[in-house]
Amino acid sequence: MATEANEPSIVVDLNMVLPVELEQAAAMRAVEERASNAPQGGGAYELAVARAKLWRPGRVLRVRFLDGTATVQQMALEAAQEWTQYANLTLVASDDSDAELRVSFDPAAGCWSFVGTDALLRPTDMATINLGILGRPATPSDWRKYVLHEFGHAIGCVHEHQTPIAGI
């Protein structure tokens, strides 16, 4: 969708959720991935992290790009690598059909990501992250913000208002 030069783009950020009938399977896969994802009483979140959906420490997450130019793919992967400074995870580009993270750049779909290990239940031919902003005119700084935001969800982070301590 084209916009006029002075017209702001509208970007919607969604936390994608699995269908209700897959919730139990998702919980089991999350515990297989990391034993501490099992329910431990109290809230399901610690700060702004979905504790029950975290990847195993030291995990190598394969990132497969479903579309987009080589330049846009490289920009996205480079920006996402910042998370590896803070999370005990490694992100590597991969052509494996069963890569844990699968990225699309569909501008009509906006920006969204499945949270943490929920990506394991998404069919392997479907995106787990969409970075629609990279298909639109934007500054490199805007691209970086959106990539970090959506990859944050992909590694298990949620919005602050979704935590029990938010008080809302």
C-alpha positions in Angstrom: 0.0 0.0 0.0 1.6 3.3 -1.1 1.3 6.4 1.0 1.9 10.0 0.1 5.3 11.4 1.1 3.9 13.4 4.0 1.3 10.8 5.1 2.4 8.8 8.1 2.4 5.0 7.7 0.2 3.0 10.1 1.9 0.1 11.7 0.0 -2.4 13.9 1.9 -4.6 16.4 0.2 -7.8 17.4 1.2 -10.6 19.7 0.2 -13.6 17.6 -1.5 -16.4 19.6 -2.1 -20.0 18.7 -5.6 -21.4 18.4 -7.0 -22.6 21.8 -6.9 -26.2 20.7 -3.1 -25.9 20.4 -2.5 -24.3 23.9 -1.8 -27.6 25.6 0.6 -28.8 22.9 2.3 -25.4 23.0 2.8 -25.7 26.8 4.2 -29.2 26.5 6.6 -28.1 23.7 7.7 -25.1 25.8 8.5 -27.4 28.8 10.4 -29.8 26.4 12.4 -26.8 25.3 13.2 -25.5 28.8 12.1 -27.3 31.9 11.7 -24.1 33.9 8.9 -23.1 31.5 6.7 -25.5 33.6 4.1 -23.8 35.8 5.7 -22.7 39.1 2.8 -20.9 40.8 2.5 -17.1 40.9 2.2 -15.2 37.6 3.0 -16.5 34.2 5.3 -13.5 33.6 8.5 -12.3 35.2 8.9 -8.6 34.4 8.2 -8.3 30.7 9.1 -11.9 29.8 6.7 -14.8 29.2 8.5 -17.2 31.6 6.5 -20.2 30.2 7.6 -19.6 26.6 11.4 -19.0 26.9 14.0 -20.8 24.8 16.5 -23.0 26.4 19.7 -21.1 27.5 22.4 -21.3 24.9 19.9 -22.3 22.2 20.8 -21.6 18.6 17.7 -20.2 16.9 17.7 -20.6 13.1 16.2 -17.7 11.2 14.8 -18.5 7.8 13.6 -15.6 5.5 10.5 -16.5 3.5 10.8 -13.5 1.2 12.4 -10.1 1.0 15.6 -8.9 -0.7 19.0 -10.1 0.4 19.7 -6.5 1.6 16.5 -6.3 3.8 17.1 -9.8 5.2 20.7 -8.8 6.1 19.5 -5.6 7.8 16.9 -7.5 9.8 19.4 -10.2 11.0 22.0 -7.6 11.9 19.5 -5.6 13.9 18.1 -8.7 15.6 21.6 -9.8 16.7 21.5 -7.1 19.4 19.4 -9.5 21.4 22.3 -12.0 21.6 24.1 -9.4 23.9 21.4 -9.8 26.5 19.9 -13.2 26.0 21.8 -16.4 26.2 20.8 -17.2 22.6 22.4 -17.3 19.1 20.6 -16.2 15.9 21.8 -17.7 12.7 20.5 -17.4 9.1 19.3 -20.7 7.8 17.6 -22.2 4.8 16.3 -25.1 6.9 12.5 -25.6 6.3 12.1 -26.3 10.0 13.9 -23.2 11.2 12.5 -22.0 14.6 12.0 -18.5 13.4 10.6 -17.7 9.9 10.5 -14.1 8.8 8.3 -12.5 6.2 8.2 -8.9 5.1 4.5 -8.6 4.0 3.7 -4.9 4.2 0.0 -5.6 4.2 0.3 -7.7 7.4 2.1 -5.1 9.5 4.5 -6.1 12.3 3.9 -9.1 14.5 5.5 -12.1 16.1 4.6 -15.2 18.0 5.9 -15.1 21.5 8.9 -17.4 22.3 8.4 -21.1 22.0 4.9 -20.7 20.5 6.7 -20.5 17.2 7.4 -24.2 17.5 3.7 -25.0 16.9 3.4 -22.8 13.8 3.4 -24.7 10.5 6.9 -24.6 9.0 5.7 -23.0 5.8 4.2 -20.0 7.6 5.9 -17.0 9.1 6.5 -16.7 12.9 7.5 -13.0 12.5 6.3 -10.4 10.1 8.3 -7.2 9.5 6.0 -5.4 7.2 7.6 -2.0 8.0 10.7 -3.1 6.1 8.6 -3.2 2.9 7.7 0.5 3.3 9.8 3.6 3.2 11.2 4.2 6.6 14.5 5.3 8.2 17.1 2.7 9.2 16.5 3.7 12.8 12.8 2.9 12.4 13.6 -0.5 10.8 15.9 -1.3 13.7 13.3 -0.4 16.3 10.7 -2.7 14.7 13.1 -5.5 14.2 14.2 -5.4 17.8 10.7 -5.2 19.0 9.4 -8.2 17.0 12.5 -10.3 17.7 12.0 -9.4 21.4 8.6 -11.1 21.2 10.2 -14.0 19.3 12.6 -14.7 22.2 9.9 -14.5 24.8 9.4 -10.8 25.7 5.9 -9.3 26.0 4.7 -5.7 26.3 5.0 -4.2 29.8 1.3 -3.8 30.2 0.9 -7.6 29.9 2.8 -8.3 33.2 1.1 -8.8 36.5 3.0 -5.9 38.0 1.5 -3.4 35.5 -1.5 -2.9 37.7 -3.9 -2.5 34.8 
